[in-house]
Amino acid sequence: MNLPQLHYAWAPPGPEGSGFRFTAVTDGVPGALLREAERLVAYEAPEPGGEVPQALSLSLLSDGSRLLARSAYTGGDGTGFHAHAVHLPQRAGSGPVRGALPITSWGSPQWASRTPPGSPPPPLGAVPVPGRHDPAALAEFVAAREAWLAPFFADVRRLVEEPGAPRIVLVEPDSAAVARWVMLACSVLPHQRGQWLTFTTYTARPGLAPQGLVGVLPGERTAAALATLEEGCRIYEPGRGAAPGAGTGGDVFDVWASTAARIWLARRPELFAEVRLLPGGPYEAGPLAALALGAGIALDAAGRAAAGAWTAAHPDPAPDRLRVALTDPDREPEALAGLLREAARQGTDTTGELPEVARRVAFALFGDPGRAYGAQTRAGLDELPVLRALVLDRLDALAAGDPAAGLALFARTGLRLGAAEALPHLRMCAAAEAVVREAPDGAVALDALLRICGVSPYAEPLVLRTAVRLVWGGRRPAPDEAGLVLATMGAAVHREAGTWELFAPTTTPADDRAEPGAPPAPADGRAEPAAPAQAAPVRQPPHATPTQSAEAEAPDEQGPARTGTRATSGTGAAPGTETGPTPGAAPEVGVGARAGGDGVGGGVVGVAVGLLGEGWGEGALRVLFEREDAALLAAYREAARGEEVTERLRSSPRYLADCFAVWSAHPQAGPLWREARTDLLEEVLRPVVRELPPEHLAEAERELARLGRSRAEEFRAWLRPGPGARLRGLFGRRPAR
């Protein structure tokens, strides 16, 4: 997409005079659009002494396109506001509207608070990236407005479906609360309707606002303005007075709205995406009520009756069978486990779906075990032995990379291992807390864990690394513990396991090696361990690479995962290796070295370009996955859409493989990275992959296989339709509307 940008602010005296005008506009925007947009981005400061709101608005233009704008007060004597707008040129009725809902850009770091210097701003590739989402705050907001939810949803349905329906005015003490109302409205609507729902989170003149949802601040000026609104305008003011009536005359849509309210109060908004896959109209109460009952949500008598009538008329697609999340990826694995259970009860062969479902379930359990270990997941693991084996095998590999997360898995769930399940890393994670607590010292605890795992560290050194991290974490062993461990096990196995630097004494200086009694230096230049009684202070242990932390391969896969061993300055490239940019590099400049001002600064853009342009390594992975830097991820996503990256993806199978490896990594990381990786995989990589010949994809798969067998398997699974779509096909479900 090419979305022109517009900046509107006070301009100082110049050839065109002073005053408010558009100060920077993407090339090619017609003057007629600017004249129409000018009145939509204007900002009037509120009454003094109160909240200083932001106005995020989506407005319909006369040609059927939309204008998404953010206007904010910047202080001063009436000249202090800046508006940053994005033109969404697709006309109404010209086809499906894809991409993120406009309201998700609330709080986006891409909104600027001043006119950018230099040449006209380039068009954006998508709606500004979402701001931080706080599910707990949204749940608290919903609970506090329980009485207003059902009538609000009924009024929203009327607003988008019925010509001439009354507008909705939301009186809230801050504009963020209005933004939450808009989010709730968009969640219950079909996706296309949510894309075209117009709104503004703040205006000082609600009577003149052209949007459907209008936010205002409480106060005397607002009270006077509300008194002049057109008859029938729906006013919601949770801070005072009672909730308005449902507004639909007591018809069937009241049941739909009431059910929608109960779903939000139960914190199950993913059901609104699931219901779109079921037979029935978009606001029919029956399918939504059936899903709610299947999820254990209590309904009133009307809701239960609607659910029963719909289920009787559609006996095949029962709610439990069809529960697939399209909007909450954290809940999707549990839904897929439910689908597999239903398929097994029907005798349907789901062999092809099991590996991908197992992978998603495992990553969900590892990332947020308390939430992911729900009723469907527990039942799936209990009833489906093959699913359990695949999930536990993947969890064992993940625990090898991040034993601390493995500890949390057993602390926060009821998951237990059977005696016959050979899962060395998981077994140590399950027992570590009790072993470390009861052992007299770390050396004894280490020995106990290695016995529990059932695998010799000399045959599989990775189990030694896991055991060491479970006992000491990031701490240094005491000198006597380090000496005892080395004397007992020897140095070679620790070098193989990557734990040598944690236990090794400091290297003897070259000038002192001739002293009497000094041990000779080994041929490889590394110091041998001293006797236990003479152990010297140990070095600080190195951090595990992120690739090791969350993408460690299964114990039966020999050889380390690639963690950034490409040639860099000072090292020669291996014969036959391809040089050139690969994604995720760690440039020397820190993330904090960004340009001043709001939005994506030049420094961040430079870092983002570097992350896509050099050999990627440990530092880069940590920057992308761990920091949750909204500005950096926004710049990285924008840079990934550049023509240079696209051309390299088309021409280099290795670059494509590396991009997939980085962009598919760490699905259990924070929400900003999860959003970014989904966008990169689906909106950047997949369109390119669809155009590539089979031999190019086969070569990329071979490159990924060098990183580990599971990488290539994940790539093949990603190339196929999602497991939810394939499972729905097994049931012969009707097409989604």
Protein Blocks (a to p, Z undefined) as FASTA:
>chain_A
ZZdddddddddddfkopadddfbdcehiafklmmmmmmmmgccdddehiacddddddddd
fkopacddddddebdjhiaccddddddfbcghiaccedjdfklmgoiakbccbdcehjdd
dddfbdcddddddfklmmmmmmmmmmmmmmmmmmmmmmmmmghiacdddddfbfklmmmm
mmmmmmmpcfklmmmmccdfbdfblmlpcbfbdcddedjklmmmmmmpcehiacddfkgo
cdddehloopaklmmmmmmmmmmmnopaklmmmmmmpgcdfklfklmmmmmmmnopacdf
klmmmmmmmmmmmmmlgfklmmccfklmmlmmmmmmmmmmmmmmnopafklmmmmmmmmm
mmmmmmmmmlmmcfklmmmmmmmmmlmmmmmmmmmmmmmmmmmlmmmmmmmmcbdcdfkl
ccfklmmmmmmmmmmmmpmbfklmmmmmmmmnopafklmmmlmmmmmmmmnomaccdfkl
mmmmmmmnopmlmmmnopmmmmpccdddfklmmpghiacddfkopacdddfklcccdddd
ddddfklmmmcccfklgciddehiaccehiacdehiacdddehiacfbdfklccedehjd
fklmmmmmmmmmcccdfklmmmmmmnopaklmmmmmmmmmpmklmmmmmmmmklmmmmmm
mmmgoklbcfklmmmmmmmmmmmmmmmmmmpcfklmmmmmmmmmmnojklmmmmmmmmpc
cfklmmmmmnopacdZZ
